[in-house]
Amino acid sequence: MIYSPSRAAPAAFVIPLALPPRMPDQTHDPTEHLERARDLVWEAIQRLEEAQRVLFRAGDCYVAQVNGDGVRNVIEVTETMADMSGDLTQCHIEIGKIGKRERGPHWR
């Protein structure tokens, strides 16, 4: 369904005009959130690498079946994933740098 200003949105899609102010998290300090974010990014990198290994196996199957288009597609996707992995690794490093500034040189 396309939203149109002349049509009322269904109740499930009503977006409030003003969001209530968000209170800062009082139960954790910023470094705990940074550590959690860094852990999540690391897990994402590991999952992405696992997906790449699975795609390589798919590529091997395409080679065994002599299906050139499938091989090319798998290579393109894995190259994109390698770029994403590099970007995620850079995010992981940057989060670590922020944490080191917050906690000092002993945080890894």
N, C-alpha and C positions, 0 to 999 in steps of 0.2 A: 504494500500500500504506500503510495506516495503522499507525503505530508503536504497539505495545502493550507494557507492561512484561512481560507474560507471554510475549511472543514475542521471540526473539533477533533483533536487527537484522542484515541482511545485512552481510557483511564490508566492503563498500564504504561503509556508513553508520555504521561504528563511530567514535564520537567519544571521544578520550581524556579521562579525567576531569580530568587536570591537564596543562596545556600546559607545555612546557619554558620556562624564563625567557628572555625576549627580550633579546638583547644590543643596546645602543644602536649605531647606525651610526657607526663610527669613521672612515669614509673621507670623510665630508662634514660640513660644519658646518650648523647649522640654517638659515642664510640660503639655502643652495643648495636645500634642500628647500622652503623657502618660495617661492623663485623658480620652482621646477618646478611646485609646486601652483598658483601664480598663473598660470603659462603654461597649465596644463591647464584651469583655470577659464575663462580667456580663450578658449581653443579651443572649450570647451563652449558659451560664449555665441555664438560665431560659427556653430557648427553649428546651434544652436537658432534663430538668426535665419534661417539658410538654410532650415531646415525650415518656418519660418513663411512664407517667400516661396513655397515649394512649395505649402503649404496654401492660400495666397491664390489661386494659380493654379487649384487644385482648386475653390475657391469660385467663381472666375470661370466655370469650366466648368459648375458647377451652376446659376449664374444664366443662362447661355446656354441651358441645357436646361430652365429654369423648374422647378427641383426645390427647393422651399422648405425641406424638411427637411434636405437636404444643406447648404444655405447656413447654416442655423442651427447645425448641428453643427460646421461648419468655423469659424464665428465663436466658438463656445464653446471649441473646442480652441485656437484662436489666442489667445483671451483668457487661457486657462490658461497657455499658453506665454509670453505677455507677462509674466504674474506670475512665472513661473519665471525668466525672463530678468532681471527686476528683482532677484529673490533672488540669482541667480548674480552679478549685478553688485555687489550688496552684499557678497557673500563675497569677490569680487575686491578690493574696496576694503579690507575688513577684513584680508585677508592682506597687502596693501600696507602697512597701518598697522603690523602686527606687524613686518614687515621693516624699516620705517623706524626703529622703536624699537630693533631689533637692530643695524642698520648705521649709523644716523645719517640725516641729511636728504638725502643724495645718492642714495639708492636710489629707483628708479621702477618 
